[in-house]
Amino acid sequence: MNILKDIYDKKLAENEGKIRFWEDYLKNLKTLDFTIFSNNLTVPILVPIGSRIFFRGALKHTNEFTVSLGTDYFAKCSSQQAEILRQHRIQDAETKLDSFKKEKEYLESQINFSRENIFGNIGQDIMEVHTEEEDKAWREKHKENVKKYIQRNDKKEEMHRNEISDEALWIRLEELELQEELENELLHIDHAESKGDDIERQNYNNVHIEEDPNIREYSFNKDFVKQEIKSEFSKLGTEHNQNLQLDLLQKVLNKQNELEKKLLDLKNSDRTFSKTEGDLLTRLDEIEQLEELEDEMDRLNEIIHEDSDKDDSEEIESNNEIKKSVSFADEDESETLELSFKHSDIEPSMEPYNPEKGKAGPSPLRYKVTGEHAPLRTFCLLVRVMPAPLSRQAGTALPPRFRALKNTLGYSQSVNFRTTEANPTQHNDDQVGLFYTLDKNVCTKLYGHGGLPKNYMKQTKTFTETTLMVRQPALDIIDCIKSSDLNKPAIRYVLYGEKGTGKSLTIAHLLHYAHDAGFLIVHVPWVYEWLWRVPRHKEMSNSSTREGFVDLPLDAAAWLLHFKTQNQTLLKSSDLAISKEYVWSKREKTPAGAPLGDLIEHGISRVKFACDVIDALVYEVKVLSNNKKCKTFVAIDGYNCFFYPKTKLNTPTKKKVLPEEVTLTASFLDLTKNNWTNGAIVLSVDTIVVPAEFPGNYFPRQLLKKKGFEHLDPFVPVEVKRYSEKEYLSCASYYRDRLWLRGPEELEAELQLASAGNPYKFMELCAPL
């Protein structure tokens, strides 16, 4: 108590000194008068020369004053300007003087309060009467309590020592796991080289060749062709191949060591709690760097596999004949296609085809496409054998199938592929297959923190614009939302389809519609990023509100920033208020009636409570929708990842975390129930987010599992199919307009066959052209 009194006395003495200074300063300002000499042009005075001699003189410039501006800077001004400055300084001095006087009153009240009790009475001694028996019983009980206390402390110290040793043990295990992965990679390379002959025989099992003196017929059961036919394999010596392979392996290992060091530096860098949006964005940049490093490691692994595949393909070459072969594989590795081309001994005719003379030289090659994934009808490609096989030059006749496609659709450069209607609420069947351009501000607002695939984002940067194709699945859902009764429980729409058919872009189109239609948007760009993308040991924490659950605070804060950006206009409305009070700690709470934006800002600034804020936000959004305060549009991409029984998340003790043990999963599963009104829910299921347990099966029942299917039942399934011929031609026209696709007009028909109408595969095939 004496220490506190000394502090108050010291502060009071400092306060009195400041009060005296400002009183003197204010007194000098008030006694200053600028009108003494300003009324006369000159004023006679006596000028001192030494201590006893004076000369007569006069003051000039009586209306000119030099004013101090602070830090040894001065300025000349008139008496009127100086008076204005004097009044301003007087007002400032009075304000500071009042604040110091209030501080003095506070300090005096604290000193006086410490001298008395709250009743104003003099205190008395407290006396307690105990007998010797009571004192003896108390001492025995106290001795037992002390003994128990010491035992509990010993147990706690032992547990603490075990925890510290566990941390050191797990760090060592992580180092051993990394070493084991590198050793497995080397073993994998050696194993790939040893089974070259097996791969050769397996690739040829699916090819059937029927030879004829004039016609060679090739039958295959796969029409998904991913790349152009490679050039002829040249023979390489065994010694040269080994040297190249050793050099490549050495480069890969050196690069892996560099990436390993960078990866460890990033993972072991100090972590601080994010207090502002800038800190949060900085942490997200570090996560992106981790992802880029892991992608680079995967790319190096692919280089090793490509090198081993080249060695296998070179062993297939015949010593006596010139032979070409190429393998095509879809994502489903269970079906592999290999085409082999062999030159005939007969010299080909170099003259163009003349219908009067008939065929001259070797007959053309005939391809018959069959199988369960074949086009709607069987067709033949007639290609005349040229010195450079399958390289079509100007003037060469088109195959009948390509000719029919050209006559049906027309050349892409003359096709209208754009629509001027940029408002998705006005889109209809007339715009199907056409592209519309999005405003840059809208793109930043809706997709600035996710919503468009990464490859598509790179393409938009190359094209210097963001466009979306109007497709039938999006129009169907828009029509259903417009015609549905929002007073009834929210309808759930599930997008499904093959990999790369455009489910994410369909959701992007629907997000633009919801934005222009005035919906409150709740959008999860990609669930896979939370549960599978990167192991995030240091970003995980045990939930303080739900026992047995784990939080992903950094991901939750990033999502809240995404939600705030998408709904920044609606969050300014006073109608969106919180229905109840939320207490986060003893000093932090969000009162009832506060704007919804305050709840979101608290989750962004206090990352520790971000997951709890999302849980509260989901509850408030449902309440606001039920009360008709807003219309809500929920969109979640990769929703089936919530129901897959595994994740890449591990606790510090290496315990696997299940999806249902993550608080974010519980929050968004609650939001996708149809126990609220005035909204719509659009979800997508994708084969990318789960391992290939059901190859080629992309239906919701298999991807959602039994639990997810029962959770969503009933729902409206909407299939996103491959490009129709109109949509494909429109996309090819857009690529030509952006100079992304060049070459003769026949190239478009070949690319349609090679991509099988799959939008993502078509984009991949056009990238190197």
Salt bridges, closest charged atoms under 4 A:
ASP9 OD2 - LYS5 NZ 3.10
GLU64 OE2 - LYS76 NZ 3.53
GLU83 OE2 - ARG86 NH2 2.76
ASP92 OD2 - LYS96 NZ 3.75
GLU94 OE2 - LYS30 NZ 3.79
GLU128 OE1 - HIS130 NE2 3.53
GLU134 OE1 - HIS130 ND1 3.76
ASP135 OD2 - ARG139 NE 2.98
GLU174 OE2 - LYS654 NZ 3.61
GLU175 OE1 - ARG172 NH1 3.11
ASP198 OD1 - ARG201 NH2 2.46
GLU210 OE2 - HIS208 NE2 2.98
GLU211 OE2 - LYS342 NZ 3.82
GLU217 OE2 - LYS368 NZ 2.97
GLU277 OE2 - LYS564 NZ 2.64
GLU286 OE1 - ARG283 NH1 2.87
GLU291 OE1 - LYS454 NZ 3.30
GLU291 OE1 - ARG533 NE 3.99
ASP295 OD1 - ARG533 NH2 3.09
GLU296 OE2 - ARG299 NH2 2.57
GLU321 OE1 - LYS342 NZ 3.41
ASP330 OD2 - LYS222 NZ 3.63
ASP330 OD1 - LYS761 NZ 3.03
GLU331 OE2 - LYS226 NZ 3.63
GLU331 OE1 - LYS761 NZ 3.84
GLU335 OE1 - LYS222 NZ 3.57
GLU372 OE2 - HIS373 NE2 3.30
GLU465 OE2 - ARG418 NH2 2.71
GLU465 OE2 - ARG738 NE 3.73
GLU498 OE1 - ARG722 NH2 3.09
ASP516 OD2 - HIS512 NE2 3.40
ASP516 OD1 - HIS515 ND1 2.98
GLU539 OE2 - ARG271 NE 3.77
GLU539 OE2 - ARG283 NH2 1.84
ASP555 OD1 - ARG536 NH1 2.26
GLU581 OE2 - LYS589 NZ 3.30
GLU588 OE2 - ARG606 NE 2.85
GLU601 OE2 - LYS564 NZ 2.56
ASP615 OD2 - ARG546 NH2 3.10
ASP670 OD1 - LYS622 NZ 3.42
ASP686 OD2 - LYS503 NZ 3.60
GLU693 OE1 - LYS705 NZ 2.93
GLU727 OE1 - ARG471 NH2 3.40
ASP737 OD2 - ARG418 NH2 3.60
ASP737 OD2 - ARG738 NE 3.37
GLU745 OE1 - LYS406 NZ 2.60
GLU748 OE2 - ARG736 NE 2.49
GLU750 OE2 - ARG392 NH1 2.00
